[in-house]
Amino acid sequence: MKEKLQGFLKFVLALAVPGMLIYFWISAQKMADVEVDKFTKDKAEHPDQSNTTVKNYELKEVNDANEMKWHLRASEGVMQNETKDVQLKDVSVEYYNDKKIKMKMSAPKGMANETTRLVNLGGDDKNRVICEGDEGKSRMEANFLTLDKENKFTANGGVNILWTGVAKVTGNKATGNIDKTAQLQNIKVIGNTHSYMSGKGAEPTTM
């Protein structure tokens, strides 16, 4: 009798083990489904948690004396938190010398990286990228403009450069740099270049 009882208990235990394994597997699967549903719902309610939107976005740089070198502002900035790229709307950039604004740039859209300080400005169907020198003495227009942390620039797309009362130069592309006095310097215009002289003297090399 005792041997029969032990045999019966072993038989019941043998059946219980796979049953428990199946139970735990089904429970784990249900918990996984719940987590997936929760993630899907959260993703739908917050479609892009990797981005941060900032109204009245600002980015600036100062010199060793804590004086403003340049100041970028936009009506809105959407930052990709991983790359630190910021997509910008209604952008303006002001360059300073001796605490005074010496040059202004404007564009309907752009991108800036808070780590590399690379800035890209772009035009649209209504407005182009515009760069204006001190007191309206000079002006540059383009479809796109790139600025790096060394203040070297590249302008592309129907570039027009005007030195008031001196000359107008047009071309496909222009390169140069912004010097310490907030002036465009070492300008080189490339592709379909045309010059229109309106005053005495040679074509200027600074803006």
C-alpha positions in Angstrom: 0.0 0.0 0.0 2.8 2.4 1.0 4.7 1.6 -2.3 1.5 2.3 -4.3 1.0 5.6 -2.6 4.6 6.7 -3.2 4.2 5.7 -6.9 1.0 7.7 -7.2 2.7 10.8 -5.6 5.6 10.5 -8.0 3.2 10.3 -10.9 1.3 13.4 -9.8 4.6 15.3 -9.3 5.8 14.3 -12.7 2.6 15.7 -14.2 2.8 18.9 -12.1 6.2 20.0 -13.1 5.5 20.5 -16.8 2.1 22.0 -15.9 3.9 24.6 -13.7 6.4 25.4 -16.4 3.5 26.0 -18.9 1.8 28.2 -16.3 4.8 30.4 -15.7 5.5 30.6 -19.5 1.9 31.8 -20.1 2.1 34.3 -17.2 5.4 35.7 -18.5 4.0 36.0 -22.0 1.0 37.9 -20.7 3.2 40.3 -18.7 5.3 40.9 -21.8 2.2 41.7 -23.8 1.1 44.1 -21.1 4.6 45.9 -21.3 4.4 46.0 -25.1 0.9 47.6 -25.0 2.1 50.1 -22.4 5.1 51.1 -24.5 3.0 51.4 -27.6 0.4 53.6 -25.8 3.2 55.8 -24.2 4.9 56.1 -27.6 1.6 57.3 -29.2 1.0 59.9 -26.5 4.7 61.1 -26.7 5.7 60.4 -30.3 9.3 61.8 -30.0 10.7 61.8 -26.5 14.2 62.2 -27.9 13.5 65.8 -29.0 13.1 68.9 -26.8 11.3 72.0 -28.1 12.3 75.4 -26.9 10.5 78.6 -27.6 12.7 81.7 -28.1 15.8 79.6 -28.5 19.2 81.3 -28.0 22.9 80.3 -28.6 25.8 82.7 -27.9 29.5 82.9 -27.7 31.6 85.4 -25.6 35.3 86.3 -25.7 37.9 86.1 -22.9 36.6 89.4 -21.5 33.1 87.9 -21.3 32.0 90.3 -24.1 29.5 89.0 -26.7 31.1 87.7 -29.9 27.9 86.5 -31.6 24.3 85.9 -30.6 21.9 83.5 -32.4 18.2 83.7 -31.7 15.2 81.8 -33.1 11.5 81.8 -32.5 11.7 78.1 -31.9 14.4 75.4 -31.6 13.8 71.6 -31.6 16.8 69.8 -30.2 17.7 66.2 -30.9 19.0 65.3 -27.5 21.4 62.6 -28.7 23.2 64.7 -31.5 22.6 68.2 -30.0 21.4 69.3 -33.4 18.8 72.1 -33.1 16.3 72.7 -35.9 15.5 76.4 -36.0 12.7 78.7 -37.2 13.0 82.5 -37.9 16.7 82.7 -37.2 18.8 85.8 -36.6 22.5 86.0 -35.8 24.2 89.2 -34.6 28.0 89.7 -34.6 29.6 92.1 -32.2 32.8 94.3 -32.0 33.5 96.6 -29.1 30.1 95.7 -27.7 28.3 97.0 -30.8 26.4 95.0 -33.4 28.5 95.1 -36.6 26.8 92.5 -38.7 23.4 90.8 -38.8 22.2 87.6 -40.5 18.7 86.4 -40.9 17.0 83.3 -42.3 13.6 81.7 -42.2 15.1 78.4 -41.0 18.3 76.8 -40.0 20.2 74.3 -37.8 22.8 74.7 -35.1 24.8 72.2 -33.1 25.4 73.2 -29.5 28.6 71.0 -29.3 30.3 71.8 -32.6 28.9 75.3 -33.0 28.2 74.5 -36.7 25.4 76.7 -38.0 23.4 76.1 -41.2 21.0 78.8 -42.5 18.4 78.2 -45.2 16.0 80.2 -47.3 12.5 79.3 -48.5 10.1 80.4 -51.3 9.6 83.8 -49.8 12.9 84.8 -48.0 16.6 84.1 -48.5 19.5 84.1 -46.2 20.6 87.8 -45.7 23.8 89.1 -44.2 24.0 92.9 -43.7 27.1 94.8 -42.7 27.5 97.8 -40.4 25.3 100.8 -41.3 24.0 99.1 -44.5 27.3 99.5 -46.3 27.3 95.9 -47.5 24.8 93.1 -48.1 25.0 89.4 -49.1 22.1 87.2 -50.1 22.1 83.4 -50.7 19.8 80.4 -50.6 22.0 78.6 -48.0 24.8 79.6 -45.7 27.1 77.4 -43.5 29.2 78.8 -40.6 31.7 76.7 -38.6 33.2 77.3 -35.2 36.2 79.0 -36.8 33.8 81.6 -38.4 34.5 80.4 -41.9 31.4 80.6 -44.1 30.2 79.0 -47.3 27.2 80.5 -49.2 25.4 78.7 -51.9 22.6 79.3 -54.4 22.4 82.6 -56.3 24.9 84.5 -54.2 24.6 88.3 -54.5 27.1 90.5 -52.7 26.7 94.3 -52.8 29.1 96.9 -51.5 27.0 100.1 -51.6 28.4 102.6 -54.1 31.3 100.4 -55.0 30.4 97.1 -56.6 28.0 94.2 -56.9 29.2 90.6 -57.4 27.1 87.6 -58.2 27.9 83.9 -58.5 26.8 80.3 -57.6 29.0 80.1 -54.4 31.0 82.3 -52.1 33.5 81.4 -49.4 35.3 83.5 -46.8 35.5 84.1 -43.0 34.3 86.5 -40.4 37.2 88.4 -38.7 37.6 89.7 -35.2 35.9 93.0 -36.1 32.8 91.2 -37.4 33.5 91.8 -41.1 33.3 89.3 -43.9 36.9 88.8 -45.2 38.8 86.9 -47.9 35.6 86.5 -50.0 35.9 84.3 -53.1 33.0 84.0 -55.5 32.8 80.9 -57.6 30.7 79.8 -60.6 29.0 82.1 -63.1 30.7 85.1 -61.6 29.7 88.6 -62.7 31.0 91.9 -61.3 29.3 95.3 -61.6 31.5 98.3 -60.7 29.7 101.4 -59.5 32.6 103.4 -58.2 36.3 104.1 -58.5 38.9 101.6 -57.3 39.4 97.9 -57.5 36.9 95.3 -56.3 37.1 95.2 -52.4 38.3 92.1 -50.6 36.5 92.7 -47.4 32.9 93.4 -46.5 
